[in-house]
């Protein structure tokens, strides 16, 4: 899953904005995934249904925040900033999970976690406000970085919101519902971009990259994420968030889409230290298993 996400930062740069606008890509992704999960739900769990007002409201919030806003903000941001900056800012998500968990699940924020939040925020702020070495290539990088930070915030909040639904219902039931809601948010924003594209003149490699973003990035990545949460330990899942920017850097540099500078390396170090402090298991009395799992998921 980390490899799929890492490849997206560079491949998406080939597609947008020359061939397809960022919101057009989101529209194709969401519509493709909505259709896939609707069919999959019918085949795999036809009798399963989200029940109760609380769970239905939660599913709507997941669709709005985790699909609609999350994807619109991500591609809008990536359109303006560099692949490496975008991948580094994504690692802020665990910090958002801790903050959201403290508010929604009343999880205690310890001193090391508070320090981690401050250090990670400092790294993100430096990355957002710093002038990139390739400013000529990305003149609106600051705006793009802000969009990516908001995207990481939306994704972190989504992880906290969706965890109880994933434990209670079939994955296809949950994904089918939240992608349907996400489509209602994203399609009205992106349908003009999707219809304006000159599909007849797309080169073969552009079609391949669009397929990658619809099938691998959207459908397969969500399925792998759900599968991983069932079998891998929370500690292992926490470590893998560091792998995504490393792979993104290697891919971006290898394809000539970006370059790694010393200032980016220092900002990345601050973010990584912050996320490490936040991800450490707090000492003290054992926390109820249900709350811990919801937070870490």
MOBEL-V936990 format. One line per field, one symbol per residue. phi: phi as a letter, one per 40 degrees, with the letter a starting at -180 (. if undefined). A space follows every 10 residues. Layout:
phi = ???
This chain:
phi = .cccccccdc cccccbccca cdcccccccc cccccccccc ccccacccac bgcccccccc ccccccbccd cccccccccb bcdcdccccc ccddccdccc ccccbfcccc cccccccccc cccccccccc cccbdccbcb cccccccccc cccccccdcc ccdccccbbc dccccccccc cccccccdcb cccccccccc bccccccccc ddcccccccc cccccccccc bccdcccccc cccdcccccd cccccgcabc bccccccccc cccccccccc ccchddcddc cdccccc
